[in-house]
Amino acid sequence: QVQLVESGGGLVQPGGSLRLSCAASGSIFRINAMGWYRQAPGKERELVARITSGGSTNYADSVRGRFTISRDNAKNRVDLQSSSLKPEDTAVYYCNVEGYGRKWNGQVWGQGTQVTVSS
């Protein structure tokens, strides 16, 4: 199995910054991509940012230019640096891993971390 441990959520004022981190551990043969999704109350889960093992990235239009995703392949870790945060960025943020290992193949989700942007 694989475990994802997320950290870095919290309360931040509008215009502020926050860094989310996610580390994967366990039986991992290969990770093809890592990413962050978010889900606000009453809304569907949506992609925030994703990065492949080769470093290719894609971002939601709503965060492009404000958020930066980075990855440490050796440590199976992905970070999301957010800046110029807005109240509409408030959501539960979920780490996502695409890959395979012993007894798993496909996508794995973290437990989620709350980000609240409010004054």
JOURWO-V947135 format. One record per residue. N is the residue number from 0. RES is the residue in one letter. SS is DSSP state (hx for helix, st for strand, lp for the rest). PSI is psi in degrees with one decimal (NA if undefined). D_CENTER is the distance of its C-alpha to the mean C-alpha in whole Angstrom. Layout:
[[N & RES & SS & PSI & D_CENTER] [N & RES & SS & PSI & D_CENTER]]
This chain:
[[0 & Q & lp & 168.7 & 20] [1 & V & st & 143.0 & 16] [2 & Q & st & 141.2 & 14] [3 & L & st & 128.4 & 11] [4 & V & st & 118.3 & 11] [5 & E & st & 151.5 & 8] [6 & S & st & 160.8 & 10] [7 & G & lp & -3.6 & 11] [8 & G & lp & 173.2 & 11] [9 & G & st & -165.4 & 14] [10 & L & st & 132.0 & 17] [11 & V & st & 148.7 & 17] [12 & Q & lp & 154.2 & 20] [13 & P & lp & 136.8 & 20] [14 & G & lp & -8.8 & 20] [15 & G & lp & -175.4 & 18] [16 & S & lp & 157.8 & 15] [17 & L & st & 146.4 & 12] [18 & R & st & 122.9 & 10] [19 & L & st & 142.2 & 7] [20 & S & st & 150.0 & 7] [21 & C & st & 126.8 & 7] [22 & A & st & 133.1 & 10] [23 & A & st & 138.6 & 12] [24 & S & st & 166.4 & 16] [25 & G & st & -151.3 & 18] [26 & S & lp & 98.6 & 20] [27 & I & lp & 117.8 & 18] [28 & F & lp & -41.8 & 20] [29 & R & st & 137.7 & 18] [30 & I & st & 119.7 & 14] [31 & N & st & -37.2 & 15] [32 & A & st & 152.5 & 11] [33 & M & st & 149.6 & 7] [34 & G & st & 176.3 & 5] [35 & W & st & 134.3 & 2] [36 & Y & st & 164.9 & 6] [37 & R & st & 154.8 & 8] [38 & Q & st & 118.1 & 12] [39 & A & lp & 157.8 & 14] [40 & P & lp & 129.7 & 18] [41 & G & lp & 3.8 & 20] [42 & K & lp & 162.9 & 17] [43 & E & lp & 156.9 & 16] [44 & R & lp & 137.1 & 12] [45 & E & st & 152.7 & 11] [46 & L & st & 134.4 & 9] [47 & V & st & -54.5 & 7] [48 & A & st & 151.6 & 7] [49 & R & st & 144.7 & 8] [50 & I & st & 134.5 & 10] [51 & T & st & 172.1 & 13] [52 & S & lp & -25.6 & 15] [53 & G & lp & -4.1 & 17] [54 & G & lp & 0.5 & 15] [55 & S & lp & 138.3 & 15] [56 & T & st & 153.7 & 12] [57 & N & st & 146.1 & 12] [58 & Y & st & 151.9 & 11] [59 & A & lp & 145.6 & 12] [60 & D & lp & -34.1 & 16] [61 & S & lp & -17.3 & 15] [62 & V & lp & -8.9 & 13] [63 & R & st & 132.0 & 14] [64 & G & lp & -16.3 & 16] [65 & R & lp & -30.0 & 14] [66 & F & st & 147.9 & 11] [67 & T & st & 126.9 & 10] [68 & I & st & 140.9 & 8] [69 & S & st & 162.5 & 10] [70 & R & st & 142.3 & 10] [71 & D & st & 101.0 & 13] [72 & N & lp & -35.6 & 15] [73 & A & lp & -31.9 & 17] [74 & K & lp & 1.5 & 15] [75 & N & lp & 50.4 & 13] [76 & R & st & 143.0 & 10] [77 & V & st & 136.5 & 7] [78 & D & st & 150.2 & 7] [79 & L & st & 110.5 & 6] [80 & Q & st & 120.0 & 10] [81 & S & st & 143.3 & 11] [82 & S & lp & 169.4 & 14] [83 & S & lp & 45.3 & 17] [84 & L & lp & 145.9 & 15] [85 & K & lp & 157.0 & 17] [86 & P & hx & -32.7 & 18] [87 & E & hx & -5.0 & 17] [88 & D & hx & -6.5 & 13] [89 & T & lp & 125.2 & 14] [90 & A & st & 171.3 & 12] [91 & V & st & 125.8 & 10] [92 & Y & st & 130.8 & 6] [93 & Y & st & 133.0 & 6] [94 & C & st & 144.7 & 4] [95 & N & st & 136.9 & 6] [96 & V & st & 135.6 & 9] [97 & E & st & 122.7 & 12] [98 & G & st & -152.5 & 15] [99 & Y & st & 158.5 & 18] [100 & G & st & -158.1 & 20] [101 & R & lp & 119.6 & 23] [102 & K & lp & 16.5 & 23] [103 & W & st & 147.0 & 20] [104 & N & st & 113.8 & 19] [105 & G & st & -129.3 & 16] [106 & Q & st & 142.6 & 13] [107 & V & st & 141.4 & 12] [108 & W & st & 145.8 & 10] [109 & G & lp & 178.1 & 9] [110 & Q & lp & -14.3 & 11] [111 & G & lp & 146.9 & 9] [112 & T & st & 133.7 & 9] [113 & Q & st & 132.0 & 12] [114 & V & st & 122.6 & 12] [115 & T & st & 123.6 & 15] [116 & V & st & 109.3 & 17] [117 & S & lp & 149.2 & 20] [118 & S & lp & NA & 24]]
